[in-house]
């Protein structure tokens, strides 16, 4: 008995529908459990806590390149390190506990990590202080 390609495609679709319905049925909660209470407690944690951040994208006026115009990792890291040791950040009482270089997006734009996670207001205040530095675009 020959199986035509058309019949094979129909059989494959039917098999995938059976598989999906079997998997979704297996994931249904049992009748004895109260699913609404479980769902409410599972989502209560993230909604009650405030989200915290530890990364900033900083754009500098000068490019982190060599004289030949090639990207220089060490120059990019030094830009962020010099920004961390600047007087503007030392005068401000930030709870960031230092900035460190993570990666570069472009030769002028770098991602920096704060020493600890900050809430949105603290991170915004830190960004405003960094913005005051003359090397930042």
Long-range contacts (C-beta under 8 A, 24 or more apart in sequence): 50-119, 50-120, 51-119, 51-120, 52-117, 52-118, 52-119, 53-114, 53-117, 53-118, 53-119, 53-120, 53-123, 54-113, 54-114, 54-116, 54-117, 54-118, 55-102, 55-111, 55-112, 55-113, 55-114, 56-99, 56-111, 56-112, 56-113, 56-114, 56-123, 56-126, 56-127, 56-130, 57-105, 57-109, 57-110, 57-111, 57-112, 58-83, 58-109, 58-110, 58-111, 58-112, 58-130, 58-136, 59-108, 59-109, 59-136, 59-137, 60-108, 60-109, 60-110, 60-135, 60-136, 60-137, 61-108, 61-134, 61-135, 61-136, 61-137, 62-108, 62-135, 63-107, 63-108, 64-104, 64-107, 64-108, 64-110, 65-107, 71-104, 71-107, 73-104, 76-101, 76-104, 76-107, 76-110, 77-101, 79-110, 79-135, 80-110, 80-112, 82-135, 83-112, 83-130, 83-133, 83-135, 83-136, 84-112, 86-133, 88-129, 88-130, 88-132, 88-133, 89-126, 89-129, 89-130, 92-125, 92-126, 92-129, 94-122, 94-125, 94-126, 94-129, 95-122, 96-122, 96-126, 108-137
